[in-house]
Amino acid sequence: MSKVNVFKQMDQMHRSSQQQTARSFNPSTVKNALLRWCQIKLENYPVQITNFSSCWADGMAFCALIHRFVPDSFDFDKLNPRNRRENLELAFRVAE
């Protein structure tokens, strides 16, 4: 096989691989991958992440995620899920 044909064959294999990868990254799979990443990162926190709506409403999941990466920024154990606004304000303030 000539070098040109080998290159063409390799190029075709690469394009095929790219197309399969592009198809696998649709909005649903990206959302599920991000949800799973959050679950893994927060497995040692007392929060349950099953969606991107109600599970984040009290600010505890967001605070846990921030605390996971910046643990000295606040005392997570002192947060109260009933203080939604304060939790979300804290998370956004620390994230900035």
C-alpha positions in Angstrom: 0.0 0.0 0.0 1.4 3.4 -0.9 2.0 6.1 1.7 -0.8 8.2 0.3 -3.3 5.3 0.6 -2.1 4.6 4.2 -2.6 8.3 5.0 -6.1 8.2 3.4 -7.0 5.1 5.4 -5.8 6.6 8.6 -7.7 9.9 7.9 -10.9 8.0 7.2 -10.6 6.1 10.5 -10.0 9.3 12.3 -13.0 11.0 10.7 -15.2 8.0 11.6 -14.0 8.1 15.2 -14.7 11.9 15.4 -18.3 11.4 14.0 -19.0 8.7 16.6 -17.7 10.9 19.4 -19.7 13.9 18.2 -22.9 11.8 18.2 -22.2 10.6 21.7 -22.0 14.1 23.0 -25.6 15.2 22.7 -27.2 17.4 25.3 -28.7 14.5 27.2 -25.4 12.6 27.6 -23.6 15.8 28.6 -26.2 16.5 31.2 -26.0 13.0 32.6 -22.2 13.1 32.6 -22.2 16.4 34.5 -24.8 15.0 37.0 -22.7 11.9 37.5 -19.5 14.1 38.0 -21.4 16.1 40.7 -22.5 12.9 42.4 -19.0 11.6 42.5 -17.5 14.8 43.8 -20.1 15.1 46.5 -20.4 11.5 47.6 -18.9 12.4 51.0 -21.3 15.2 51.7 -24.8 14.9 53.2 -26.5 16.0 49.9 -28.3 13.8 47.4 -28.0 14.8 43.8 -30.5 13.3 41.4 -31.3 16.3 39.2 -30.4 19.9 38.4 -33.5 21.4 39.9 -34.9 20.5 43.3 -31.7 19.0 44.5 -30.0 22.4 44.2 -32.9 24.5 45.4 -31.7 24.9 49.1 -28.2 25.8 48.1 -26.7 22.9 50.0 -25.5 21.0 46.9 -23.9 24.2 45.5 -22.2 24.9 48.8 -21.0 21.3 49.0 -19.5 21.6 45.5 -17.7 24.8 46.4 -16.6 23.4 49.7 -15.3 20.3 48.0 -12.7 22.4 46.1 -12.2 25.3 48.7 -12.8 23.6 52.1 -11.3 26.4 54.1 -13.7 29.0 52.8 -16.5 28.2 55.2 -17.8 25.6 57.7 -20.1 23.4 55.7 -21.4 21.7 58.8 -22.9 25.0 60.1 -25.1 25.4 57.0 -28.9 25.0 57.4 -30.9 23.8 54.4 -33.8 26.1 55.5 -31.6 29.1 54.8 -31.8 28.8 51.1 -31.0 32.4 50.2 -28.0 32.6 52.6 -26.6 29.3 51.3 -26.9 30.4 47.6 -25.4 33.8 48.4 -22.5 32.2 50.2 -21.8 29.7 47.4 -21.8 32.5 44.7 -19.7 34.8 46.9 -17.1 32.1 47.4 -17.2 31.0 43.8 -16.4 34.5 42.6 
